[in-house]
Amino acid sequence: MPICAKCKNDVKKLYDCDHTDFLDYCKECYTELHYYITEEGKTS
């Protein structure tokens, strides 16, 4: 199984984008990262 670059857990599916520097993140880490980016944008 693939391994998440952030949490190192074995996962079924990985996600990547420019926000993760194209590293493979699991759904939970990827969602958490995008939530943080979205919330950070709202507070500025």
mmCIF file of the N, C-alpha and C atoms, coordinates in Angstrom:
data_MODEL
# 
_entry.id   MODEL 
# 
loop_
_atom_site.group_PDB 
_atom_site.id 
_atom_site.type_symbol 
_atom_site.label_atom_id 
_atom_site.label_alt_id 
_atom_site.label_comp_id 
_atom_site.label_asym_id 
_atom_site.label_entity_id 
_atom_site.label_seq_id 
_atom_site.pdbx_PDB_ins_code 
_atom_site.Cartn_x 
_atom_site.Cartn_y 
_atom_site.Cartn_z 
_atom_site.occupancy 
_atom_site.B_iso_or_equiv 
_atom_site.pdbx_formal_charge 
_atom_site.auth_seq_id 
_atom_site.auth_comp_id 
_atom_site.auth_asym_id 
_atom_site.auth_atom_id 
_atom_site.pdbx_PDB_model_num 
ATOM 1   N N  . MET A 1 1  ? 0.848  -1.192 0.000  1.00 0.00 ? 1  MET A N  1 
ATOM 2   C CA . MET A 1 1  ? 0.000  0.000  0.000  1.00 0.00 ? 1  MET A CA 1 
ATOM 3   C C  . MET A 1 1  ? 0.890  1.251  0.000  1.00 0.00 ? 1  MET A C  1 
ATOM 4   N N  . PRO A 1 2  ? 0.397  2.328  -0.591 1.00 0.00 ? 2  PRO A N  1 
ATOM 5   C CA . PRO A 1 2  ? 1.168  3.575  -0.593 1.00 0.00 ? 2  PRO A CA 1 
ATOM 6   C C  . PRO A 1 2  ? 1.278  4.170  0.807  1.00 0.00 ? 2  PRO A C  1 
ATOM 7   N N  . ILE A 1 3  ? 2.283  4.979  1.008  1.00 0.00 ? 3  ILE A N  1 
ATOM 8   C CA . ILE A 1 3  ? 2.527  5.605  2.313  1.00 0.00 ? 3  ILE A CA 1 
ATOM 9   C C  . ILE A 1 3  ? 2.444  7.121  2.177  1.00 0.00 ? 3  ILE A C  1 
ATOM 10  N N  . CYS A 1 4  ? 1.722  7.743  3.093  1.00 0.00 ? 4  CYS A N  1 
ATOM 11  C CA . CYS A 1 4  ? 1.587  9.201  3.121  1.00 0.00 ? 4  CYS A CA 1 
ATOM 12  C C  . CYS A 1 4  ? 2.936  9.838  3.462  1.00 0.00 ? 4  CYS A C  1 
ATOM 13  N N  . ALA A 1 5  ? 3.310  10.873 2.733  1.00 0.00 ? 5  ALA A N  1 
ATOM 14  C CA . ALA A 1 5  ? 4.586  11.556 2.963  1.00 0.00 ? 5  ALA A CA 1 
ATOM 15  C C  . ALA A 1 5  ? 4.585  12.348 4.273  1.00 0.00 ? 5  ALA A C  1 
ATOM 16  N N  . LYS A 1 6  ? 3.410  12.703 4.771  1.00 0.00 ? 6  LYS A N  1 
ATOM 17  C CA . LYS A 1 6  ? 3.335  13.516 5.990  1.00 0.00 ? 6  LYS A CA 1 
ATOM 18  C C  . LYS A 1 6  ? 3.212  12.658 7.252  1.00 0.00 ? 6  LYS A C  1 
ATOM 19  N N  . CYS A 1 7  ? 2.195  11.796 7.306  1.00 0.00 ? 7  CYS A N  1 
ATOM 20  C CA . CYS A 1 7  ? 1.944  11.031 8.535  1.00 0.00 ? 7  CYS A CA 1 
ATOM 21  C C  . CYS A 1 7  ? 2.559  9.636  8.506  1.00 0.00 ? 7  CYS A C  1 
ATOM 22  N N  . LYS A 1 8  ? 3.058  9.207  7.353  1.00 0.00 ? 8  LYS A N  1 
ATOM 23  C CA . LYS A 1 8  ? 3.729  7.909  7.177  1.00 0.00 ? 8  LYS A CA 1 
ATOM 24  C C  . LYS A 1 8  ? 2.816  6.704  7.357  1.00 0.00 ? 8  LYS A C  1 
ATOM 25  N N  . ASN A 1 9  ? 1.505  6.914  7.304  1.00 0.00 ? 9  ASN A N  1 
ATOM 26  C CA . ASN A 1 9  ? 0.560  5.803  7.412  1.00 0.00 ? 9  ASN A CA 1 
ATOM 27  C C  . ASN A 1 9  ? 0.356  5.141  6.052  1.00 0.00 ? 9  ASN A C  1 
ATOM 28  N N  . ASP A 1 10 ? 0.057  3.844  6.077  1.00 0.00 ? 10 ASP A N  1 
ATOM 29  C CA . ASP A 1 10 ? -0.339 3.146  4.856  1.00 0.00 ? 10 ASP A CA 1 
ATOM 30  C C  . ASP A 1 10 ? -1.766 3.555  4.519  1.00 0.00 ? 10 ASP A C  1 
ATOM 31  N N  . VAL A 1 11 ? -1.984 3.953  3.297  1.00 0.00 ? 11 VAL A N  1 
ATOM 32  C CA . VAL A 1 11 ? -3.313 4.410  2.883  1.00 0.00 ? 11 VAL A CA 1 
ATOM 33  C C  . VAL A 1 11 ? -3.687 3.785  1.544  1.00 0.00 ? 11 VAL A C  1 
ATOM 34  N N  . LYS A 1 12 ? -4.981 3.843  1.216  1.00 0.00 ? 12 LYS A N  1 
ATOM 35  C CA . LYS A 1 12 ? -5.453 3.278  -0.039 1.00 0.00 ? 12 LYS A CA 1 
ATOM 36  C C  . LYS A 1 12 ? -5.254 4.242  -1.203 1.00 0.00 ? 12 LYS A C  1 
ATOM 37  N N  . LYS A 1 13 ? -5.413 5.534  -0.942 1.00 0.00 ? 13 LYS A N  1 
ATOM 38  C CA . LYS A 1 13 ? -5.334 6.522  -2.022 1.00 0.00 ? 13 LYS A CA 1 
ATOM 39  C C  . LYS A 1 13 ? -4.527 7.719  -1.552 1.00 0.00 ? 13 LYS A C  1 
ATOM 40  N N  . LEU A 1 14 ? -3.750 8.286  -2.469 1.00 0.00 ? 14 LEU A N  1 
ATOM 41  C CA . LEU A 1 14 ? -2.936 9.450  -2.150 1.00 0.00 ? 14 LEU A CA 1 
ATOM 42  C C  . LEU A 1 14 ? -3.337 10.634 -3.020 1.00 0.00 ? 14 LEU A C  1 
ATOM 43  N N  . TYR A 1 15 ? -3.076 11.807 -2.499 1.00 0.00 ? 15 TYR A N  1 
ATOM 44  C CA . TYR A 1 15 ? -3.402 13.044 -3.200 1.00 0.00 ? 15 TYR A CA 1 
ATOM 45  C C  . TYR A 1 15 ? -2.154 13.918 -3.212 1.00 0.00 ? 15 TYR A C  1 
ATOM 46  N N  . ASP A 1 16 ? -1.987 14.679 -4.285 1.00 0.00 ? 16 ASP A N  1 
ATOM 47  C CA . ASP A 1 16 ? -0.880 15.626 -4.320 1.00 0.00 ? 16 ASP A CA 1 
ATOM 48  C C  . ASP A 1 16 ? -1.280 16.844 -5.147 1.00 0.00 ? 16 ASP A C  1 
ATOM 49  N N  . CYS A 1 17 ? -0.591 17.946 -4.906 1.00 0.00 ? 17 CYS A N  1 
ATOM 50  C CA . CYS A 1 17 ? -0.802 19.172 -5.671 1.00 0.00 ? 17 CYS A CA 1 
ATOM 51  C C  . CYS A 1 17 ? 0.368  20.102 -5.376 1.00 0.00 ? 17 CYS A C  1 
ATOM 52  N N  . ASP A 1 18 ? 0.313  21.308 -5.904 1.00 0.00 ? 18 ASP A N  1 
ATOM 53  C CA . ASP A 1 18 ? 1.409  22.233 -5.661 1.00 0.00 ? 18 ASP A CA 1 
ATOM 54  C C  . ASP A 1 18 ? 1.535  22.603 -4.180 1.00 0.00 ? 18 ASP A C  1 
ATOM 55  N N  . HIS A 1 19 ? 0.434  22.532 -3.424 1.00 0.00 ? 19 HIS A N  1 
ATOM 56  C CA . HIS A 1 19 ? 0.496  22.846 -1.994 1.00 0.00 ? 19 HIS A CA 1 
ATOM 57  C C  . HIS A 1 19 ? 1.293  21.817 -1.198 1.00 0.00 ? 19 HIS A C  1 
ATOM 58  N N  . THR A 1 20 ? 1.339  20.590 -1.674 1.00 0.00 ? 20 THR A N  1 
ATOM 59  C CA . THR A 1 20 ? 2.097  19.538 -0.984 1.00 0.00 ? 20 THR A CA 1 
ATOM 60  C C  . THR A 1 20 ? 3.488  19.371 -1.586 1.00 0.00 ? 20 THR A C  1 
ATOM 61  N N  . ASP A 1 21 ? 3.880  20.316 -2.454 1.00 0.00 ? 21 ASP A N  1 
ATOM 62  C CA . ASP A 1 21 ? 5.135  20.196 -3.218 1.00 0.00 ? 21 ASP A CA 1 
ATOM 63  C C  . ASP A 1 21 ? 5.159  18.885 -4.007 1.00 0.00 ? 21 ASP A C  1 
ATOM 64  N N  . PHE A 1 22 ? 3.965  18.459 -4.426 1.00 0.00 ? 22 PHE A N  1 
ATOM 65  C CA . PHE A 1 22 ? 3.765  17.244 -5.218 1.00 0.00 ? 22 PHE A CA 1 
ATOM 66  C C  . PHE A 1 22 ? 4.222  15.982 -4.493 1.00 0.00 ? 22 PHE A C  1 
ATOM 67  N N  . LEU A 1 23 ? 4.240  16.025 -3.161 1.00 0.00 ? 23 LEU A N  1 
ATOM 68  C CA . LEU A 1 23 ? 4.432  14.820 -2.359 1.00 0.00 ? 23 LEU A CA 1 
ATOM 69  C C  . LEU A 1 23 ? 3.070  14.161 -2.186 1.00 0.00 ? 23 LEU A C  1 
ATOM 70  N N  . ASP A 1 24 ? 3.058  12.869 -1.947 1.00 0.00 ? 24 ASP A N  1 
ATOM 71  C CA . ASP A 1 24 ? 1.799  12.144 -1.800 1.00 0.00 ? 24 ASP A CA 1 
ATOM 72  C C  . ASP A 1 24 ? 1.306  12.202 -0.361 1.00 0.00 ? 24 ASP A C  1 
ATOM 73  N N  . TYR A 1 25 ? 0.113  12.777 -0.168 1.00 0.00 ? 25 TYR A N  1 
ATOM 74  C CA . TYR A 1 25 ? -0.513 12.882 1.150  1.00 0.00 ? 25 TYR A CA 1 
ATOM 75  C C  . TYR A 1 25 ? -1.766 12.024 1.174  1.00 0.00 ? 25 TYR A C  1 
ATOM 76  N N  . CYS A 1 26 ? -2.083 11.475 2.342  1.00 0.00 ? 26 CYS A N  1 
ATOM 77  C CA . CYS A 1 26 ? -3.351 10.759 2.483  1.00 0.00 ? 26 CYS A CA 1 
ATOM 78  C C  . CYS A 1 26 ? -4.497 11.776 2.531  1.00 0.00 ? 26 CYS A C  1 
ATOM 79  N N  . LYS A 1 27 ? -5.703 11.282 2.444  1.00 0.00 ? 27 LYS A N  1 
ATOM 80  C CA . LYS A 1 27 ? -6.870 12.172 2.401  1.00 0.00 ? 27 LYS A CA 1 
ATOM 81  C C  . LYS A 1 27 ? -6.931 13.075 3.626  1.00 0.00 ? 27 LYS A C  1 
ATOM 82  N N  . GLU A 1 28 ? -6.654 12.522 4.805  1.00 0.00 ? 28 GLU A N  1 
ATOM 83  C CA . GLU A 1 28 ? -6.750 13.304 6.037  1.00 0.00 ? 28 GLU A CA 1 
ATOM 84  C C  . GLU A 1 28 ? -5.723 14.439 6.060  1.00 0.00 ? 28 GLU A C  1 
ATOM 85  N N  . CYS A 1 29 ? -4.472 14.136 5.734  1.00 0.00 ? 29 CYS A N  1 
ATOM 86  C CA . CYS A 1 29 ? -3.431 15.167 5.741  1.00 0.00 ? 29 CYS A CA 1 
ATOM 87  C C  . CYS A 1 29 ? -3.685 16.207 4.654  1.00 0.00 ? 29 CYS A C  1 
ATOM 88  N N  . TYR A 1 30 ? -4.135 15.739 3.494  1.00 0.00 ? 30 TYR A N  1 
ATOM 89  C CA . TYR A 1 30 ? -4.403 16.644 2.378  1.00 0.00 ? 30 TYR A CA 1 
ATOM 90  C C  . TYR A 1 30 ? -5.549 17.587 2.722  1.00 0.00 ? 30 TYR A C  1 
ATOM 91  N N  . THR A 1 31 ? -6.612 17.047 3.314  1.00 0.00 ? 31 THR A N  1 
ATOM 92  C CA . THR A 1 31 ? -7.761 17.863 3.707  1.00 0.00 ? 31 THR A CA 1 
ATOM 93  C C  . THR A 1 31 ? -7.363 18.861 4.783  1.00 0.00 ? 31 THR A C  1 
ATOM 94  N N  . GLU A 1 32 ? -6.583 18.403 5.754  1.00 0.00 ? 32 GLU A N  1 
ATOM 95  C CA . GLU A 1 32 ? -6.123 19.272 6.834  1.00 0.00 ? 32 GLU A CA 1 
ATOM 96  C C  . GLU A 1 32 ? -5.280 20.433 6.275  1.00 0.00 ? 32 GLU A C  1 
ATOM 97  N N  . LEU A 1 33 ? -4.392 20.128 5.356  1.00 0.00 ? 33 LEU A N  1 
ATOM 98  C CA . LEU A 1 33 ? -3.555 21.149 4.741  1.00 0.00 ? 33 LEU A CA 1 
ATOM 99  C C  . LEU A 1 33 ? -4.408 22.182 4.003  1.00 0.00 ? 33 LEU A C  1 
ATOM 100 N N  . HIS A 1 34 ? -5.361 21.732 3.212  1.00 0.00 ? 34 HIS A N  1 
ATOM 101 C CA . HIS A 1 34 ? -6.196 22.662 2.454  1.00 0.00 ? 34 HIS A CA 1 
ATOM 102 C C  . HIS A 1 34 ? -7.124 23.452 3.364  1.00 0.00 ? 34 HIS A C  1 
ATOM 103 N N  . TYR A 1 35 ? -7.600 22.854 4.444  1.00 0.00 ? 35 TYR A N  1 
ATOM 104 C CA . TYR A 1 35 ? -8.410 23.577 5.421  1.00 0.00 ? 35 TYR A CA 1 
ATOM 105 C C  . TYR A 1 35 ? -7.583 24.698 6.033  1.00 0.00 ? 35 TYR A C  1 
ATOM 106 N N  . TYR A 1 36 ? -6.334 24.400 6.396  1.00 0.00 ? 36 TYR A N  1 
ATOM 107 C CA . TYR A 1 36 ? -5.446 25.390 6.988  1.00 0.00 ? 36 TYR A CA 1 
ATOM 108 C C  . TYR A 1 36 ? -5.208 26.542 6.009  1.00 0.00 ? 36 TYR A C  1 
ATOM 109 N N  . ILE A 1 37 ? -4.949 26.214 4.746  1.00 0.00 ? 37 ILE A N  1 
ATOM 110 C CA . ILE A 1 37 ? -4.713 27.239 3.726  1.00 0.00 ? 37 ILE A CA 1 
ATOM 111 C C  . ILE A 1 37 ? -5.946 28.121 3.564  1.00 0.00 ? 37 ILE A C  1 
ATOM 112 N N  . THR A 1 38 ? -7.133 27.492 3.529  1.00 0.00 ? 38 THR A N  1 
ATOM 113 C CA . THR A 1 38 ? -8.377 28.233 3.361  1.00 0.00 ? 38 THR A CA 1 
ATOM 114 C C  . THR A 1 38 ? -8.650 29.143 4.558  1.00 0.00 ? 38 THR A C  1 
ATOM 115 N N  . GLU A 1 39 ? -8.481 28.615 5.760  1.00 0.00 ? 39 GLU A N  1 
ATOM 116 C CA . GLU A 1 39 ? -8.731 29.417 6.962  1.00 0.00 ? 39 GLU A CA 1 
ATOM 117 C C  . GLU A 1 39 ? -7.705 30.537 7.113  1.00 0.00 ? 39 GLU A C  1 
ATOM 118 N N  . GLU A 1 40 ? -6.461 30.281 6.749  1.00 0.00 ? 40 GLU A N  1 
ATOM 119 C CA . GLU A 1 40 ? -5.430 31.295 6.825  1.00 0.00 ? 40 GLU A CA 1 
ATOM 120 C C  . GLU A 1 40 ? -5.760 32.458 5.897  1.00 0.00 ? 40 GLU A C  1 
ATOM 121 N N  . GLY A 1 41 ? -6.304 32.149 4.736  1.00 0.00 ? 41 GLY A N  1 
ATOM 122 C CA . GLY A 1 41 ? -6.685 33.174 3.777  1.00 0.00 ? 41 GLY A CA 1 
ATOM 123 C C  . GLY A 1 41 ? -7.826 34.042 4.282  1.00 0.00 ? 41 GLY A C  1 
ATOM 124 N N  . LYS A 1 42 ? -8.735 33.472 5.071  1.00 0.00 ? 42 LYS A N  1 
ATOM 125 C CA . LYS A 1 42 ? -9.880 34.216 5.599  1.00 0.00 ? 42 LYS A CA 1 
ATOM 126 C C  . LYS A 1 42 ? -9.480 35.195 6.688  1.00 0.00 ? 42 LYS A C  1 
ATOM 127 N N  . THR A 1 43 ? -8.458 34.873 7.473  1.00 0.00 ? 43 THR A N  1 
ATOM 128 C CA . THR A 1 43 ? -8.083 35.714 8.607  1.00 0.00 ? 43 THR A CA 1 
ATOM 129 C C  . THR A 1 43 ? -7.196 36.888 8.206  1.00 0.00 ? 43 THR A C  1 
ATOM 130 N N  . SER A 1 44 ? -6.622 36.835 7.030  1.00 0.00 ? 44 SER A N  1 
ATOM 131 C CA . SER A 1 44 ? -5.721 37.904 6.585  1.00 0.00 ? 44 SER A CA 1 
ATOM 132 C C  . SER A 1 44 ? -6.471 39.125 6.155  1.00 0.00 ? 44 SER A C  1 
# 
